[in-house]
Amino acid sequence: MEARASGGAAVRHKEEKKEICHVVINQGKICYASCNKEAVEEYIESREESNFVEAAQELRKDIADLSEKDMRDIHYQADYDNGPYDIFTIEKNSLKEDEEIEINDEMYQCNEILELLKKSDQNEIVDNKIRY
């Protein structure tokens, strides 16, 4: 943003830096939120791995001895059972307590997102693994 000083010289005003946060939604529910994109990706990877193991157990497959077809079948089953994990980017300052925010044509409570952001700030990344 530019403004003119009384002498006519252009003066630049610092624009307020927008803090971007990422909200993870699975099956219509917010399951994770963080301002750290790497933490969000790690969360999704962790959930997908867990879903894969659960699907393998349900199909009674030994994870150590899977064929390519077994892997495809298990991934398909895990995705079918648990749906995708979608990431939506929002500005943190748009979250107001006791209000709602629209994400992907659905309304969500800002308090829920703010609480998840607070929890994610407290999580530690240890050896590239997030402790939830």
Order of alpha helices (4+ residues) and beta strands (2+ residues): beta-beta-beta-beta-alpha-alpha-beta-beta-beta-alpha-beta-beta
